[in-house]
Amino acid sequence: MRTAVVTGAGGSLGRAIAQRLAADGCALALTDLPGDALDETAALVRSHGAQVIAAPLDLTDDAELDTFFTRVADELAPVTTLVNNAAIYPTVAFLEMPVEKYDEVHRVNQRGYWRCAQLAGRQMLDPAVADEQRTMVNIASITMHGGWADLAAYVATKGAATSLTRALARELGPQGIRVNAVSPGAFPTAAEEIYDDPEAYSRQVIERQSLKRRGTPAELAAVVSFLTGPDSAFVTGQTIEVNGGWVMT
Ligand SMILES: NC(=O)c1ccc[n+]([C@@H]2O[C@H](COP(=O)([O-])OP(=O)(O)OC[C@H]3O[C@@H](n4cnc5c(N)ncnc54)[C@H](O)[C@@H]3O)[C@@H](O)[C@H]2O)c1
């Protein structure tokens, strides 16, 4: 059985990813900041019959993160699969943004991905983990292609997520670990509350996409399922765009 860590599992896309990996037969180790959202995801995942650990933590806290990964190995099994999904996206004009705010974004979206990959990667080398099960997926963002006003720190971390993906795919491939990224377009999630008029934003999204409807979190999760499963056994270092044909690379 695979053991998958999903960060940000209380969020819209993290929840869909956790549910899909449970349906794929994974045991799940879920994290998010403390709150009801994580518990709700854990309950949904349990309804798939999956074994679940739900650990509320701040992934910028090194000690909490270390304890979590140790607990996963002890209570479930060594990690086979990591989905780096947690992120923050404060909207602040670049020229006004305090450097402390930038540091926060960096600590969650970039340093957090790096450290989770390191802790998960070490466990993936456990002899109990089959070569073909060793996978990481980093969630990037369409914003890294064209930029996005008032989100410079976030956009920069998302570009970094794809660079980290390639670097880790190169370094860890010889040990059988595959590392890929998924770059979501705009999904109708709570994240859209950052816009003054979410309905107008939704119309703009559909105008820009080639496919004339909004995507669903389940459609994003399906691509994560592919990249963490056996059908992508020869795929590593890639970023798959899931955006209804908004940006084509
Ligand atoms: N929703 C979209 O349309 C969209 C588009 C492009 C990229 N993405 C990316 O997809 C991923 C998920 O986005 P979402 O829309 O589900 O966002 P979301 O805000 O619903 O989920 C993110 C989760 O990360 C958690 N988190 C934040 N800081 C944390 C910390 N310090 N420690 C632990 N957990 C923390 C939040 O509590 C939240 O539950 C993110 O990486 C985001 O950048 C989303």
The ligand as an ORCA input file, in Angstrom:
! r2SCAN-3c Opt
* xyz 0 1
  N      -7.436     27.475     -6.547
  C      -6.849     27.761     -7.685
  O      -7.491     28.096     -8.666
  C      -5.355     27.647     -7.804
  C      -4.736     28.152     -8.951
  C      -3.369     28.015     -9.094
  C      -2.625     27.370     -8.116
  N      -3.250     26.898     -7.000
  C      -2.419     26.228     -6.004
  O      -3.089     25.075     -5.542
  C      -2.760     24.849     -4.177
  C      -4.022     24.743     -3.351
  O      -4.772     25.913     -3.518
  P      -6.259     26.077     -2.963
  O      -7.011     26.861     -3.944
  O      -6.787     24.774     -2.531
  O      -5.946     27.044     -1.738
  P      -6.474     26.988     -0.240
  O      -6.147     28.289      0.372
  O      -7.902     26.526     -0.228
  O      -5.580     25.835      0.390
  C      -4.262     26.037      0.845
  C      -4.145     25.381      2.196
  O      -2.804     25.553      2.685
  C      -2.903     25.744      4.080
  N      -1.744     26.427      4.645
  C      -1.389     27.723      4.456
  N      -0.329     28.032      5.219
  C      -0.004     26.919      5.917
  C       0.994     26.619      6.882
  N       1.868     27.558      7.312
  N       1.048     25.380      7.408
  C       0.161     24.441      7.002
  N      -0.804     24.653      6.074
  C      -0.888     25.886      5.551
  C      -4.155     26.605      4.254
  O      -4.644     26.546      5.582
  C      -5.093     26.010      3.223
  O      -5.971     25.033      3.766
  C      -1.838     25.986     -3.757
  O      -0.493     25.566     -3.886
  C      -2.149     27.056     -4.778
  O      -1.049     27.920     -4.971
  C      -4.590     27.033     -6.812
*
